[in-house]
Amino acid sequence: MSYENILTAFENNVTIITINRPTKLNALNRATIKELHKAFKAADEDQKTKVIIITGSGEKAFVAGADISEFADFSVSQGEKLAAEGQALLFDFVAHLSTPVIAAVNGFALGGGLELAMAAHFRVASDKAKMGLPEVSLGVIPGYGGTQRLPQLVGKGRALEMIMTAGMIDASQALQYGLVNHVTTPEELLPLATKLASKITNNSSVAIAAAIAAVNAGYEDGENGFDEEITQFGKCFGTADFQEGTQAFLQKRKAKFPGK
């Protein structure tokens, strides 16, 4: 599948999706959001893909925000529709994928860019990265899940400070906050992400999908994460991966998970 605004590559059971609009600092316009949806969907449905890495092209930006020119004259109803469609098409979609998603934050991750990184299952960052939700400086608030996912990751007080000041934090502060898991040099960012991906691919993709569902349930309104854990735990017993994993352990050999 060919795209205008993104690049995809596959190697060793890992699909890398790169937002490729460097002259626009990889800003998310509607066309790019639609392409990202298609790329994530294709990777998730590809049985060979065990992990997805999302990153940005160039040295300056992961995603430096949304394309403001597209919605500067929107009405109230158009604004609500923009947020609802964007969340459904990309941000919530990514967060609920059964395939693990790692965000490799290579530069500025602002507004929708940070929201995309937060939708991933975890984040690694270059020491050149800067992150923030500057929407209130434009007279609006984050609309792609930022007001919910940022406090989940860094706590309510820190999240509100970041949102209300419209300020940026650097990679070391993001690491201290728990917003990213690891910080490395720009040159080592993708190698680190792929190394982590490789560790994930050694394990049962079926069990990992169940773990994602159980963890996500704890953050969903009206859902009981403990009940979901019990359900997903039980389902694992009916999988070929469970049979292989337990037999491999008992036989003191490395498991070869069939992924079903």
C-alpha positions, 0 to 999 in steps of 0.5 A: 500500500502506498501513502503520500504522508507516511512511510512503512517498513517491515523487518523481524516481525516489526512494522515501523510507521514513519510520519513523513511531512518534515517540511511541515514538522510532521503536522497531523492533517486530516489526510495524514490521520486517515493514512495512519489509520490505514497503516495501523489497521494493516499492521494490526491485521498482519499476522507477521507483525508482532510490534508496531513502532511509530516515529517521525521523519527528520531530526526536528519533530515527531509530530509538531501538532495538528494542522491548524489551518484546517480548522481555524474557522470551524463552528462548535459542531464542526469542532466536536465532530473533528475531535470525535472523528479523530479520536475514533479514527486514530487515537482511541484506535491505536490505544486499543490495538491488540498489537503493541505500539511503541512511540519513538519520539524523535523531536517535538511532540506537541498537541496532537503529536503528544496525544498520538505518542500517549495513545501508544502503549509506551514511549521512548524518546530522543534526548532532543525531544520536547513535549507539550500540550499548547492548545490553550495558547490558541483558545482551545483545549486538547481534543484527541485524548490529551486531557485524559491520557496525560493525567493518567500518565503523569498525575493530575497536578502535573498534567494541569500545569502542562496544559494550563501553562502551554509549556514544553518539557524536555526528555529528561523531565518527561522521563522523571514524570513517567511520560516516557520509559527511556531516553537515548541519543537520536542515533540510538532511538530506533535501535532502542525501540527495535531492541524493546520490540524484539524482546516483546516478539519473544513472547506470546502475542495472544497473551500480550493482546489479553494483557493490553485489554486488561490494562486498558479496562482499568482506565475505561469508565464503567469497566472493572479492570479486575473483572477483565483481568479474570476474563482474559486470564481464563481465556488464555487457558484455551489458547495454543500459546498457553499449551506451548508456553507451559510445555516449553517451561516444563520441558526446559526449552524455549517456547515457539509460540504459534500466535493463536 
